[in-house]
Structure formats: structure tokens, C-alpha cells
Amino acid sequence: MTAGTDIHFVDTTLRDGNQSLWALLMSTNMILPIASRLDEAGYSAIEIMAPAHFKTIVRDVRDDPWERIRQASRLITKTPLAVMQQCSITGFGIVPQCLVKLWMERLAANGVRRLHLMEASNDYSLRVPDYIKFAKAAGIEVNLALIYSISPKHTEAYYATKAAEAAASGADSVFLKDPGGLLTPERTRALVPVILSHIGDSPIEFHSHCTTGLAPLCYLEAARLGIRTLHTAIPPLANGAGQPSVFNIASNLRHLGFEPHMDESPLAAVTDHFEFIARREGRPIGSPLEYDHYQYIHQIPGGVISNLRRQLAQLKLLDRLPQVIDECIRVRKDFGYPIMVTPFSQFVATQASINVVVGERYKQVVDDLIYYALGFWGQDAASSIDPEVMDTIMSLPRTKELRDWEPPEPSLDQVRAQFGGTGLSDDELLLRYIIGSDEDIRMMRGVGLDAKPQYTSPGSPLVTLISEALKVSGTRYFSVNTKGIHIEVGH
């Protein structure tokens, strides 16, 4: 662990800030103009994306995710680019080992040097060893998540055990990940010393969200207690449901006697750039949130609630949202308190919605929770399910259909034959496997980066005004008169 008062930072703006505040709709052209500025700031790592983002990047943004990584890595040369992922490359699915190995090799070949790895149950015997092995064989540093949650099972003794297991996993470092923003300063003061005392010499980092408004205080407590690397974001993609602002945390740390290992001066241009885009595109600007105690009770991530609200509105059942949230609390308890992080938060919310809409609990059960009960997310997770609920699930006809399913382990040649044959590049094979739709990829490729909106730094307001005016369809003439300047543009 870093000695002294130096504090290091990992930037989450392009990945978690993009996910938490802009629904993953940041384009590659929004990133490239400020990539070199990020590289100048002295970060320990810069998160660029997650494999679970590939579908949104392809289908909604119409960008090639691999090209984003390649172009960013050409501009970010001093700082390790990081990818955040679960033990999957598709978001939820169990992936053949041949593709996991290829995925790590292609990440490294395209410029990724760090992996932020998460297993949603903190079960470090479940697929984690393979992901660490393949990543390190490809030359990628692994930062393993120790995920925080609140429940009767997530005690200090639990985290002492899990910290020791994480340290023994072979990962290069560990980060305490608080995806729901549930940590309080008091809980941070109680928990961090327990983790530090059981993690040995493994470096540890701190990652939380501002969902309840307390994350900035928890970051300062973590630093006081000995954690020396903090995950932060840059406004306007800080705060809100994302990470605290690097400017706020660095300033407060200096007043507390710490030495942030960070040059904030290049980051002012990053803030200006993204604020310009936010105004131009009508994107949210992160701001501190008020404290919400109900978040500690239901623990549902903000993105999941937003999705529930949209789906219930489509069914003309939006008035049932409070019932669904209450049912989420019950379903989570029934299933032994899974951590409300992807994919478990989605599993719980979907099942709660079905229970409410159908009007009978567990009359229908989603396949994902049947697999959960069958042990595909670990025997510890399955053994924690309420016995009556387990009996109900095991008696379902669908459970009998799924009971004997085994994750397939085809060879790479077999997978390649399935998705296009020997002429397919490795990157294209992985892209087709993750996206699952050749049409989406064709549509994405139909629009090149040069044909998409450009987001150069805002610069002079007058230049910006002229540039934007010229983009308005049907504009044939305009003039500007200000402070002795007269400009006419027509054609």
C-alpha cells in the first residue's frame, strides 16, 4: 500500500459517469477531443467502458466499441486504460472459456492495460480464477471488486472473510465497490479497518456512488483510514448517481493534509468540453443529491428504478410502482439477500414486477432466478434461499427443464464457424457474439465517425455560434452584430 499522505485517483468519467448520468449515450466523437487532457492529469487508470455496454454503443450510439478503445488508446498513452466487467462478456451470460481467453487477448491488443473485475456474489471461487488467469496471461492488471451491501448476512465478519479471499485470489489489487452508494461515514469507519486488517499487502481502492449524498464524506473517511486510491469523476459527469467530483475530493483532501497525486489543470478543459456537450445535446448535468433513507431499505439502483418506471408506464401500471418496490424488498429477502448490483438487481426487479402484475407470488419465475436456485451463481447463493420459496421453484415445470443444463464449452473454431467462419477477425467474432445481431452491426457500420456529429472543444462562443448555426437545416443566411463586429454568412 502507498505510504504517506499521497492519494491517487482512478477516473470513471467515460464509463461510470457515462452510465450513471448519460445512459451510456456518450459517443466516441465526444471522447476523443479530451482524451489527451485526461492522460495529462496523472491518473492511476482511466475507465473507458464495459463489455455490457457494447450493445448500447452499437445499437443506440452507432459506434464501434473496439474502434473507441483503439482510438482512445492512441491518445491516452501514459495512463492505463481500464475496462469494468463482471465474470462475463455479455452482461449476464456464462461465456465459454475460449471466448474469455480471446476477449482478454483482444483487450490487451487494442490498448487496455487494466481490468476492474466484479463477481456479483463476492464468490471468488466462481469463474473469478479463470478471468484473472486469462487477464494476467494477456498482460492485463486485475483490480478485483469487494462489493458492499447491507443485509443480515453482510456483516463485518463476512467482509473480513471476503477481504482475505480477495487478497488470495491472485488479483493485483482490490477495490471496495459500493454500487448503491449505501456506505455512511460511520459504516466506513467501522468496515475499512476490518478489511485492511485482513487484506494483507494487497493495495486497496475505494469506489462509491453519490446516490444518498454521502459518498464524498465516505471518501474522506476512507483516506483517513489508509486507503490511498480513490475512484472519482469529472463534472458534469460526477455527482448525481455517479462518483464524487475529483475537484471536490482533491480540494478537501488538501485541506486535511493529504497530497493528491493529480494535476487538475488539464481537467478544467474536460469539464468545459462535457458541459458544452450537455447544453448542446440536452444531457443531464450531475449535481449533489439529497439524502434518501429509503435507498437503504430497497437498495434498488437508480437505473433499475428508471427502467421499472418506463416498463410499468408502457403497461399503464405506473401507479403500481410503489408495490413493485416493496415487493423487491421481499424478493431480495426470499433469495437470501443478493447484492443489488447487476445482474441481481435486474433479476429481483423483474421477478417483483411479475409477482405484482400476476397477483400471485412466484406463480411464474424468471429463468434467471431458476438458474440462481440451481446454483449457477454459486452454491452459497442458492443455499441462502428461503426453503419455502426454494420448494416452490423446484416444483415448477420450467425448473425440471433447466435442471440438467450445463454451460456449453465449444472450441474457438466451433464458435468461429457459428458466427462467420475462418475469415472473421477476432474482434469481429467477439463483437458478433456479444451483440447477437448482424443487422445492428451493419447499421452501425453504415455511419462512420466522420459522418457523425463532431465535438471539438467549445473555444470562442462566437465560433461556436457560427458553427452551430451552419448545421441548422435550411439555413441560407445569417448575420451577427456585436461590439463593433459585423459578420454575414450566406450562400
Secondary structure, 3 states (H helix, E strand, C coil): CCCCCEEEEEECHHHHHHHHHHCCCCCHHHHHHHHHHHHHCCCCEEEEECHHHHHHHHHHHCCCHHHHHHHHHHHCCCCCEEEEEECCCCCCCCCCHHHHHHHHHHHHHHCEEEEEEECCCCCCCCCHHHHHHHHHHCCCEEEEEEECCCCCCCCHHHHHHHHHHHHCCCCCEEEEEECCCCCCHHHHHHHHHHHHHHCCCCCEEEEECCCCCCHHHHHHHHHHHCCCEEEEECCCCCCCCCCCEHHHHHHHHHHCCCEECCCCHHHHHHHHHHHHHHHHHCCCCCCCCCCCCHHHHHCCCHHHHHHHHHHHHHCCCHHHHHHHHHHHHHHHHHCCCCCCCCCHHHHHHHHHHHHHHHCCCCCCCCHHHHHHHCCCCCHHHHHCCCHHHHHHHHCCHHHHHHCCCCCCCCCHHHHHHHHCCCCCCHHHHHHHHHHCCHHHHHHHHCCCHHHCCCCCCCCCHHHHHHHHHHHCCCCCEEEEEECCEEEEEEC
